[in-house]
């Protein structure tokens, strides 16, 4: 079994044992909305930085539909931070805790991880 799989199982076990289903849904929902908005915002960044790059697909309603999606997504994130700072802090804490793991896995490279 690969190290990543073991680590994911360990993190999942800690999360499942540490809270209720409602809390887990709140934390993951916060992260999903945040990362979805950031991913869609990347479309704007790529179009500005690489205007001549080939476009294998077109974003429907560009720029209005992606802008609306980002606006609503970031509004939900901001609302969660204001209305439920504990949930937002926990969600951000879990994401932040993953950064050193990401750096470690990135530095080990694909060939070194096998």
C-alpha positions in Angstrom: 0.0 0.0 0.0 1.3 3.4 -0.9 2.2 6.0 1.8 -0.4 8.4 0.5 -3.2 5.9 0.9 -2.2 5.1 4.5 -1.9 8.8 5.3 -5.3 9.6 3.8 -6.9 6.7 5.8 -5.3 8.1 9.0 -6.5 11.6 8.4 -9.9 10.3 7.6 -10.1 8.2 10.8 -9.0 11.2 12.9 -11.7 13.4 11.3 -14.4 10.8 11.6 -13.6 10.1 15.3 -13.3 13.8 16.2 -16.7 15.2 15.4 -20.3 14.7 14.3 -21.5 14.2 10.8 -22.9 17.7 10.8 -19.5 19.1 11.7 -17.7 17.1 9.1 -20.2 18.3 6.4 -19.8 21.9 7.5 -16.0 21.7 7.4 -15.9 19.9 4.0 -18.6 22.1 2.6 -16.6 25.2 3.5 -13.5 23.8 1.8 -15.4 22.6 -1.3 -17.0 26.1 -1.9 -13.6 27.8 -1.3 -11.6 25.6 -3.6 -14.4 25.6 -6.3 -14.4 29.4 -6.3 -10.6 29.6 -6.5 -10.5 27.0 -9.3 -13.0 29.0 -11.4 -11.1 32.3 -10.6 -8.0 30.6 -12.1 -9.8 30.8 -15.5 -9.5 34.6 -15.4 -5.8 34.4 -14.3 -4.9 32.0 -17.1 -6.7 34.1 -19.7 -4.8 37.2 -18.6 -1.4 35.5 -18.3 -1.6 33.3 -21.4 -3.9 35.0 -23.9 -2.6 33.1 -26.8 -2.8 29.6 -25.2 -5.1 27.1 -27.0 -8.6 26.8 -25.4 -9.7 23.2 -25.4 -13.1 24.2 -24.0 -15.0 27.5 -23.6 -16.5 28.6 -20.4 -20.3 29.2 -20.9 -21.3 32.8 -20.5 -17.7 33.9 -20.1 -16.9 36.3 -18.3 -20.3 36.8 -16.6 -21.1 33.2 -15.5 -17.7 32.4 -14.0 -17.6 35.9 -12.3 -21.0 35.3 -10.8 -19.9 31.8 -9.6 -16.8 33.3 -8.0 -18.7 36.1 -6.4 -21.3 33.8 -4.9 -18.7 31.3 -3.8 -16.5 33.9 -2.0 -19.7 35.4 -0.5 -20.6 32.0 1.0 -17.0 31.7 2.4 -17.1 35.2 3.8 -20.5 34.6 5.3 -19.2 31.4 7.0 -16.3 33.2 8.4 -18.6 35.9 9.9 -21.5 33.7 11.0 -19.6 30.5 12.0 -16.0 31.5 12.8 -15.5 28.1 14.5 -16.4 26.1 11.5 -14.3 28.4 9.2 -11.3 28.2 11.6 -11.6 24.4 11.7 -11.9 24.1 8.0 -8.9 26.5 7.4 -7.0 24.6 10.1 -7.4 21.3 8.4 -6.4 22.7 5.1 -3.4 24.5 6.6 -2.3 21.2 8.3 -2.2 19.6 4.9 0.4 22.1 3.5 3.5 20.5 5.1 2.2 17.1 3.8 1.9 18.6 0.3 5.4 20.0 0.4 6.8 16.7 1.6 5.0 14.7 -1.2 6.0 17.3 -3.8 9.7 17.2 -2.7 9.8 13.4 -2.8 8.8 13.3 -6.5 6.8 10.6 -8.2 9.8 8.3 -8.8 10.9 8.5 -5.1 7.4 7.8 -3.7 7.2 4.3 -5.2 
